[in-house]
Amino acid sequence: MEHDILQRRSAATVKNMGVNSYFQVISAFRAQGDLTENKLTILPVLQNAFGISHERHTAEVKRALYDEQLSDIATSINPSSTTTNWEMEANYTYPTVVHRPPNTKYIQVAEQVLQTTLPITMIQYPQPITTTRLNSDLQKLVHDEVNQDGIKNATHHHQQQQSNNTPKPNFNNTDLN
């Protein structure tokens, strides 16, 4: 029994070490820049050696492709490097989205419009409904209910309980809240 547990833990540890090693190799390849033919021939050998599935390989390539730190390193080493081979290896049929800095002239125009627009033209929300009348109507209804033909109801019973001066435990300040 203990031998089986030790054997399963050992197999899981070896699998984890293989996945981590493959992760590091993919990261190193991505930081170097382009995915060259030499790197492409090494990857299947490593997949087989570490027992990496095709789905796991694709996920690792996608992770490395979109890792900003690895992209920055690759660009600093070789500014003309492309991600085309990485995208193909990740099974992408379209190029990645290029993030450009925002066009600040539109931001300046928007701020100018906000400064020149009168506050009256802003969206005005209706005033909140006051509950004063509702509260007085509710109190009147409760009072009428209590005074009904001597019929005791939940409200009347509750008011009688409140009039008793027996101390009740306060559970509001517990560790459960």
Buried (B, 14 or more C-beta within 10 A) or exposed (E): EEEEEEEEEEEEEEEEEBBEBBBEBBBEBBBBBBBEEEBEEEBEEBBEEBEBEEEBBBBBBBBBBBBEEBBEBBEEEEEEBEBEBBBEBBEBEEEBEEEEEEEEEEEEEEEEEEEEEEEEEEEEEEEEEEEEEEEEEEEEEBEEEBEEEEEEEEEBEEEEEEEEEEEEEEEEEEEEE
